[in-house]
Amino acid sequence: MTQSDGNTSPKFKVLMVVPKWSGGNPEYGYDTVGHFWHTLEISGLAQVDYFYYDEISALSKIPCDSALMGRVMDNQPDMVMLNWHCGAEINPKPETLQSISKRIPVAAFWFDTVWSLHTRIAEALSNVVHLHVILDSSAPYTVVPHPEEYLFLWAPVDPTLFYLGEKRDNPISYLGRLVKPGRKEAIDALKAAGLEVVTGGGYGAGHVQLSWEEYADVYRRSKIVVNFSKSPADFGHYQLTGRVSEVLFSGALLLEEENPETPGLLEPMLDYVPFSGLEDLVEKARYYLEHEEKRAAIATHGHQTAMERYNHVIFWNTVFYHLLGGA
């Protein structure tokens, strides 16, 4: 493997086998977790190369699998990081991944394991994937036959995007789709109570996708960011969303729907504020807007916890450690 020269050169060569577009559809814009992969680049831990299998499938006459094997043979990466696109025909074939996994370690990253489809696919890929990294829920540990092959972590963020802003002129914000159960009702309740809420973002048909800079700027300027953790999925019920890290690194107060996942990483009422129900949401939002010192104290503590325990360098070092068997 490529060895690090102190802190001056990357330890590894990593090939990211990931989609380029949201939903594998260029009309939806760039992948909503694109900045997640970028965190490895800026960590300095690895030299990163990207293989966008949806783009190859859509634009190239060369079969995706042949192109992928060619990239592996030409670049000789130390490991592969895979993001499987569930429900699409554009993924590399399992037999191609198996050929790769016989040569180098493969880690698969899962952002929606609360959907049983994702867990079933992960299990089907067990013979070609050395480590499954879960980024949304600890629930799969209760149903998979080999939980030792799974690693539940937080979603790291790009600190060049999500950082302490100079001003907080957005009282409350929520960026994301409002179509999921309970979200529109919650935002409407806040507005009905006379509280100002900045909304926007989301992806897919009918949405105007914000750039990452625009998206992060809203959080950097927010006093409070509301987050919803309940999932309408058919498996599990709550998710540790990437928004948690984004808000904490931006220094806003995280006002999050009560759930069993976030307390595994953060201390309620010390790092963030949980809410239960619309009345509690409105009451706490108003309280922390009216009590700036208390809001700032929790927001600051949450920011410090994220910086010290859950930054991108710690994340990727943890992945490497487990993928390489503690080496």
C-alpha positions as CSV (number, residue, x, y, z in Angstrom):
1,M,0.0,0.0,0.0
2,T,1.0,3.6,-0.5
3,Q,2.7,4.7,2.6
4,S,2.4,8.1,4.2
5,D,5.5,10.3,4.6
6,G,4.5,11.7,8.0
7,N,1.7,14.1,7.3
8,T,2.9,15.2,3.9
9,S,1.5,12.5,1.6
10,P,-1.6,10.2,1.5
11,K,-1.5,6.8,3.1
12,F,-3.7,5.1,0.5
13,K,-5.0,5.1,-3.0
14,V,-8.8,4.9,-3.0
15,L,-11.2,4.3,-5.8
16,M,-14.7,5.7,-5.2
17,V,-17.3,3.7,-7.2
18,V,-20.2,6.0,-6.8
19,P,-23.1,7.7,-8.6
20,K,-22.6,11.2,-9.9
21,W,-26.2,12.3,-10.1
22,S,-29.1,12.3,-7.6
23,G,-31.2,9.2,-8.3
24,G,-28.8,8.3,-11.1
25,N,-30.6,11.0,-13.2
26,P,-28.7,13.9,-14.6
27,E,-31.9,16.0,-14.6
28,Y,-31.9,15.9,-10.8
29,G,-28.4,17.5,-10.5
30,Y,-25.3,16.3,-8.7
31,D,-25.5,13.5,-6.1
32,T,-26.8,14.8,-2.8
33,V,-24.0,13.1,-0.9
34,G,-21.3,14.4,-3.2
35,H,-19.7,16.4,-0.4
36,F,-19.5,13.3,1.7
37,W,-17.0,11.7,-0.6
38,H,-15.0,15.0,-0.8
39,T,-14.2,14.7,2.9
40,L,-11.8,11.9,2.2
41,E,-9.9,14.1,-0.3
42,I,-9.5,17.0,2.0
43,S,-8.5,14.7,4.9
44,G,-5.1,14.2,3.3
45,L,-5.3,10.5,4.2
46,A,-5.8,9.2,0.7
47,Q,-5.3,9.9,-3.0
48,V,-8.8,9.7,-4.4
49,D,-10.0,8.7,-7.8
50,Y,-13.7,8.6,-8.9
51,F,-15.5,6.1,-11.1
52,Y,-19.0,7.4,-11.7
53,Y,-20.9,4.4,-12.9
54,D,-24.1,6.2,-13.7
55,E,-22.3,8.6,-16.0
56,I,-20.4,5.8,-17.7
57,S,-23.6,3.9,-18.2
58,A,-25.4,6.9,-19.7
59,L,-22.7,8.5,-21.8
60,S,-20.2,5.8,-22.7
61,K,-20.4,3.0,-25.2
62,I,-18.0,1.0,-23.1
63,P,-19.8,-1.4,-20.6
64,C,-19.6,-0.1,-17.1
65,D,-18.0,-3.3,-15.8
66,S,-15.3,-3.4,-18.4
67,A,-14.5,0.2,-17.7
68,L,-14.4,-0.4,-13.9
69,M,-12.0,-3.3,-14.2
70,G,-9.9,-1.3,-16.5
71,R,-9.7,1.5,-14.0
72,V,-8.7,-0.9,-11.2
73,M,-6.0,-2.6,-13.3
74,D,-4.6,0.8,-14.5
75,N,-4.6,2.7,-11.3
76,Q,-4.0,-0.1,-8.8
77,P,-5.9,1.3,-5.9
78,D,-5.4,0.0,-2.4
79,M,-9.2,-0.2,-1.8
80,V,-12.6,0.5,-3.2
81,M,-15.4,2.6,-1.6
82,L,-18.8,1.6,-3.1
83,N,-22.1,3.4,-3.0
84,W,-24.7,1.0,-4.5
85,H,-27.7,2.6,-6.2
86,C,-30.7,0.6,-5.0
87,G,-33.3,-0.2,-7.6
88,A,-31.2,0.7,-10.7
89,E,-29.6,-1.3,-13.5
90,I,-26.6,1.0,-13.6
91,N,-24.6,-0.7,-10.8
92,P,-21.5,-2.8,-11.5
93,K,-22.3,-6.4,-11.6
94,P,-21.7,-8.5,-8.4
95,E,-19.3,-10.7,-10.3
96,T,-17.2,-7.7,-11.3
97,L,-17.1,-6.6,-7.6
98,Q,-16.2,-10.1,-6.6
99,S,-13.2,-10.1,-9.0
100,I,-12.1,-6.8,-7.4
101,S,-12.7,-7.9,-3.9
102,K,-10.3,-10.9,-4.4
103,R,-7.6,-8.3,-5.1
104,I,-8.3,-5.4,-2.7
105,P,-10.7,-4.6,0.2
106,V,-14.1,-3.2,-0.7
107,A,-16.3,-1.1,1.6
108,A,-19.9,-0.4,0.8
109,F,-21.6,2.8,2.2
110,W,-25.4,2.8,3.0
111,F,-27.3,6.0,3.6
112,D,-30.8,4.5,4.0
113,T,-30.7,1.2,5.7
114,V,-34.1,1.9,7.4
115,W,-35.4,0.6,4.1
116,S,-35.4,-3.2,4.1
117,L,-34.5,-3.2,0.4
118,H,-31.1,-1.7,1.2
119,T,-30.4,-4.3,4.0
120,R,-31.4,-7.2,1.7
121,I,-29.0,-5.9,-1.0
122,A,-26.2,-5.4,1.5
123,E,-26.7,-9.1,2.5
124,A,-26.7,-10.2,-1.1
125,L,-23.4,-8.4,-1.6
126,S,-21.7,-9.9,1.5
127,N,-19.5,-12.2,-0.5
128,V,-18.1,-9.3,-2.4
129,V,-17.9,-6.6,0.3
130,H,-15.6,-6.7,3.2
131,L,-17.2,-4.0,5.3
132,H,-20.7,-2.3,5.3
133,V,-20.6,1.2,6.6
134,I,-24.0,2.4,7.8
135,L,-24.7,6.1,8.0
136,D,-28.3,6.4,9.1
137,S,-29.4,3.8,11.7
138,S,-28.2,1.1,14.1
139,A,-31.4,-0.9,13.4
140,P,-29.7,-3.3,10.8
141,Y,-27.6,-4.8,13.7
142,T,-30.8,-6.4,15.0
143,V,-31.6,-8.3,11.7
144,V,-28.4,-9.1,9.8
145,P,-26.9,-12.5,10.4
146,H,-23.3,-11.1,10.6
147,P,-23.4,-7.8,12.4
148,E,-19.6,-7.9,12.8
149,E,-19.4,-7.0,9.0
150,Y,-21.3,-3.7,9.7
151,L,-20.0,-0.4,11.1
152,F,-22.4,2.3,12.2
153,L,-20.9,5.8,12.0
154,W,-22.0,9.4,11.7
155,A,-21.9,11.3,8.3
156,P,-18.8,13.5,8.1
157,V,-19.1,16.9,6.6
158,D,-16.8,19.2,4.6
159,P,-15.4,21.8,7.0
160,T,-14.7,24.1,4.1
161,L,-18.5,24.4,3.7
162,F,-19.9,23.8,7.2
163,Y,-18.2,26.1,9.7
164,L,-19.0,28.9,12.1
165,G,-20.6,31.8,10.3
166,E,-20.1,35.5,11.1
167,K,-23.8,36.4,11.5
168,R,-27.0,34.6,12.5
169,D,-29.7,36.4,10.7
170,N,-31.9,33.3,10.0
171,P,-34.0,32.7,13.1
172,I,-35.0,29.1,12.2
173,S,-34.3,27.1,9.0
174,Y,-35.1,23.8,7.5
175,L,-33.7,22.7,4.2
176,G,-35.0,19.5,2.6
177,R,-38.1,17.9,1.2
178,L,-41.4,18.6,3.0
179,V,-43.3,15.7,1.5
180,K,-42.3,13.2,4.2
181,P,-44.9,12.7,6.9
182,G,-45.0,15.4,9.6
183,R,-42.5,17.8,8.1
184,K,-44.8,20.3,6.4
185,E,-47.1,20.2,9.4
186,A,-44.2,21.1,11.7
187,I,-43.0,24.0,9.6
188,D,-46.6,25.3,9.2
189,A,-47.0,25.2,13.0
190,L,-43.8,27.2,13.5
191,K,-45.0,29.8,11.0
192,A,-48.5,29.9,12.5
193,A,-46.9,30.7,15.8
194,G,-45.4,33.8,14.2
195,L,-41.8,32.3,14.0
196,E,-39.8,33.0,10.8
197,V,-38.6,29.9,9.1
198,V,-36.3,29.7,6.1
199,T,-37.1,26.6,3.9
200,G,-35.9,25.3,0.6
201,G,-33.7,22.7,-1.0
202,G,-34.7,19.1,-1.6
203,Y,-34.1,17.2,-4.8
204,G,-36.0,15.5,-7.6
205,A,-38.6,16.7,-10.0
206,G,-40.1,20.0,-9.1
207,H,-37.3,21.0,-6.7
208,V,-34.7,23.8,-7.2
209,Q,-31.6,22.2,-5.9
210,L,-29.3,24.5,-4.0
211,S,-25.6,24.5,-4.6
212,W,-23.6,23.2,-1.6
213,E,-22.3,26.7,-0.9
214,E,-25.9,28.0,-0.8
215,Y,-27.1,25.2,1.3
216,A,-24.3,25.5,3.8
217,D,-24.6,29.3,4.0
218,V,-28.2,29.0,5.3
219,Y,-27.0,26.9,8.2
220,R,-24.0,29.1,8.9
221,R,-26.5,32.0,9.2
222,S,-29.1,30.2,11.3
223,K,-29.7,30.4,15.0
224,I,-31.8,27.2,15.0
225,V,-32.1,24.4,12.5
226,V,-35.0,22.0,12.8
227,N,-34.3,18.3,11.9
228,F,-36.7,15.4,11.5
229,S,-35.5,11.9,12.3
230,K,-38.6,9.7,11.7
231,S,-38.5,7.8,8.5
232,P,-41.6,6.5,6.6
233,A,-39.5,3.4,5.7
234,D,-40.8,-0.1,6.0
235,F,-37.9,-1.1,8.3
236,G,-36.8,0.7,11.4
237,H,-38.3,4.1,12.2
238,Y,-35.7,6.7,12.9
239,Q,-32.5,7.9,11.1
240,L,-29.4,9.7,12.2
241,T,-29.4,12.1,9.2
242,G,-26.5,13.9,7.7
243,R,-28.1,17.2,8.7
244,V,-27.1,16.5,12.3
245,S,-23.4,16.9,11.5
246,E,-24.0,19.8,9.1
247,V,-25.9,21.8,11.7
248,L,-23.4,21.1,14.5
249,F,-20.4,22.1,12.4
250,S,-22.2,25.2,11.3
251,G,-22.6,26.2,14.9
252,A,-26.4,26.5,14.9
253,L,-28.6,25.0,17.6
254,L,-29.9,21.6,16.5
255,L,-33.6,21.2,17.4
256,E,-34.3,17.7,16.5
257,E,-37.2,15.3,16.6
258,E,-36.7,12.9,19.5
259,N,-35.2,9.6,18.5
260,P,-33.1,6.7,19.8
261,E,-30.2,7.2,17.4
262,T,-28.8,10.7,18.0
263,P,-28.3,10.2,21.8
264,G,-25.8,7.5,21.0
265,L,-23.5,10.2,19.8
266,L,-24.6,13.4,21.5
267,E,-25.9,14.5,24.9
268,P,-29.5,15.8,24.8
269,M,-29.9,19.3,26.2
270,L,-26.1,19.7,26.2
271,D,-25.2,19.2,22.5
272,Y,-28.7,19.6,21.0
273,V,-32.3,20.0,22.0
274,P,-34.8,17.2,21.2
275,F,-38.5,17.9,20.7
276,S,-41.6,15.7,20.8
277,G,-44.7,16.8,19.0
278,L,-45.7,20.1,17.4
279,E,-46.5,21.9,20.6
280,D,-43.1,21.0,22.1
281,L,-41.4,22.1,18.9
282,V,-43.0,25.5,18.8
283,E,-42.5,26.1,22.6
284,K,-38.8,25.2,22.4
285,A,-38.1,27.1,19.2
286,R,-39.6,30.2,20.8
287,Y,-37.8,29.7,24.1
288,Y,-34.3,29.4,22.5
289,L,-34.9,32.4,20.3
290,E,-35.9,34.5,23.3
291,H,-33.0,33.1,25.4
292,E,-29.9,33.7,23.3
293,E,-27.3,32.8,25.9
294,K,-28.9,29.4,26.5
295,R,-29.2,28.8,22.8
296,A,-25.6,29.8,22.1
297,A,-24.3,27.6,25.0
298,I,-25.9,24.4,23.7
299,A,-25.0,25.3,20.1
300,T,-21.4,25.9,21.1
301,H,-21.1,22.7,23.1
302,G,-22.6,20.7,20.2
303,H,-20.1,22.3,17.8
304,Q,-17.1,21.5,20.0
305,T,-18.3,17.9,20.4
306,A,-18.6,17.5,16.7
307,M,-15.2,19.1,16.0
308,E,-13.4,16.9,18.6
309,R,-15.2,13.5,18.2
310,Y,-16.9,13.4,14.8
311,N,-14.7,15.2,12.3
312,H,-14.0,13.8,8.8
313,V,-10.4,12.7,9.7
314,I,-11.6,10.5,12.6
315,F,-14.3,9.1,10.4
316,W,-12.0,7.9,7.6
317,N,-9.4,6.6,10.0
318,T,-12.1,4.6,11.6
319,V,-13.2,3.2,8.3
320,F,-9.7,2.3,7.3
321,Y,-9.0,0.6,10.7
322,H,-12.1,-1.7,10.4
323,L,-11.7,-2.3,6.6
324,L,-8.1,-3.4,7.0
325,G,-8.7,-5.6,10.0
326,G,-7.3,-3.2,12.6
327,A,-4.0,-2.8,10.7
